[in-house]
Amino acid sequence: MAVRWLCSLFGKPFDGGKRMDHGGPQQQQQHPMEQQQPAYHPQHPAMMRLYEIQKEVASLGPQVCTFSGLQNDRDYKRLERELTRLLLDVDQVDTEGKPELQGARKRAAQEVEGLLRYLEENATHPSRLAIEQLSYEARQLVDERVVAPQRAGGVTEINDELVDALQELVLKLTQVKTEGRVPLRKARYRALTRLCAVQDVIEGRTQQQTLSLPLSGDTHEAVNCINQVMVKVSVARSQLVALLMGLSGRDSCAHLSRILTEMQVELDALDVSGNAVIRNYRKQVVEEINGLLKHLDLEGEGDDTRRYDLAQNNSIREIEGVRAHISHLREGVLRHCVMGDLSFRPKAELQGLLTQLDQVDTAKNPCIREARRRAVVEVQAVITFLDLREALARRQPGPNEHPSHRAVWQVLGSLSELQAQVLGFDGKRVDKSYMILEELLTKQLLALDAVDPQGDETTKVARKQAVKFAQNILNYLDMKTDEWEY
C-alpha cells in the first residue's frame, strides 16, 4: 500500500459518500444503484459514529506511516491493538441494511485494514529484518570488544580490526533497500546514526591513546584531579557506547549527561595557576567530554523527516546536479568515440566535478557519503576511459616489442571497447546484455591471466595494471546495476 494513499486518508471525514479535500467537496463515482438511494444526512447516527471512528483513524495514520520498529515493539502492539479495536467498532455500526450506509462502513473498514497491513508489512519487511540483523551484529561486536571488557574492570583494546569491522557494517546498512518507504528509511537512518556515533567515539579513543597523557601527578596538585576525571571519562565513554547500541541496561542518556556535566564543572573549578601545560591538559579533557556530550541527543534522532528522507537534502541535490552533468559529458564522449573523434576531451571539466564533489558537505551522514563516493566513481570511469583511448591512439609499438607486452595491449584494446559499452549501459543485472558484458570482461581477465611475461618486467607491470583496470570496469558495472538508493 502506497504511503501517498495512506496520507490522503488523514483529515477527510466520511460524509454520506463524499469526502472533504483541501480544495472542497468532491463527489466520488457511485454505482448506478447507489445513486438511486436517498442521501443520508450527516447527522444520521450511523454516519456520526463512522465520522468519530474516522477521526481516530486520522490521528493514528501518521503514527503508522512513520513507525519504524518491529512487531515485538511496544508501539507496534499499541497501534495494532487500537486499529483492531477501531475495526471492531466499524463492524458494529448499524447500517439498517441501507446500501449507502453499508458503502460508508465498507470504506471505513478498508481504511483501517489498510493501515493494519501497512503497519505489518513494514515491521516484517525483509529490509527491516536485514536492518535489525546488522544492528544485532553491531551490538554483539561492540559488547564483546568494548563494553564487556570495561565492565569487567579491564582495558578496552581499540585497534584497526575493530574500526574496519564497524565500517563494514555501516556500508552494509547503507546498501539496504528501502523501496522509498518512510518507515524503512527511518529505521535505516536511526541504525546508521547510532553506529556512526559509536565509530566517532571509538576513533576518538584511538586518537587519545596516542597522547602522552595523563601527566605525572608530581607536576602540579591539579593534575591529580584531572587524572581522576580522565578515568571517569574513560568509563563514561564505554557507558555512552553501550547507550548508543542499546546495551546500557538501566543507564540513560540524561543520567550520563549529568555525570559528564559534573565533570566539566569540576574541571572548571580547578586552579591551574597559569601553568600553560596543565591548562592545555585540562582543555583536552574538556574537549573530550564535549565530544561525548554531543552524542547524547540521539534519543529523538530520526524523528525529523528531513534527516532520513534525503530527496530534499541540499547535499544530495548538489550531488544529483553533478551526476546530471557527468551523464551529459559521458554521452558526449561516447558519441565522439563512435565517430572516431578523439578531440572531445573534457578532462578539465571532469576534474572540476571531482573538486565540486569533494566540497559537498556530507554532515557525517553515511548515505550522503556513499552517494558522493558513487558520483566520484562515475567521474573517474569517464576519465580512465579517455586516458586509455588516448594511450591506444598514441601507441607506436617498436619492432623489438616483447610478444607478451603486445598481448597485454591487445587485451587493453578490447577492454576499451567493452568499457564504452559499460559506460553506455542502462539496464539491470537480469538483462541479457548485462550477462554478456560480464562474461566478456571475465574472458579478458582470463586472457590477461594467460599472458606469460617470460621475465619481462615491463610486461609484468602492464599486465598488473590491465588486470586492475578490468576489475574496475566490472566493479563499475556492478555499481551501476545494484539499485542502490539513498
MOQUI-V133741 format. One record per helix or strand of 2 or more residues. SS is the DSSP state (@ for helix, = for strand). FROM is the first residue (numbers start at 1). TO is the last residue. If there is no record, write none. Layout:
SS;FROM;TO  SS;FROM;TO
This chain:
@;3;7  =;14;15  =;18;21  =;24;27  @;32;35  @;45;66  @;74;91  @;99;123  @;126;151  @;160;174  @;182;209  @;221;244  @;253;268  @;276;293  @;298;300  @;305;308  @;310;312  @;314;338  @;347;358  @;366;394  @;403;424  @;432;449  @;457;481
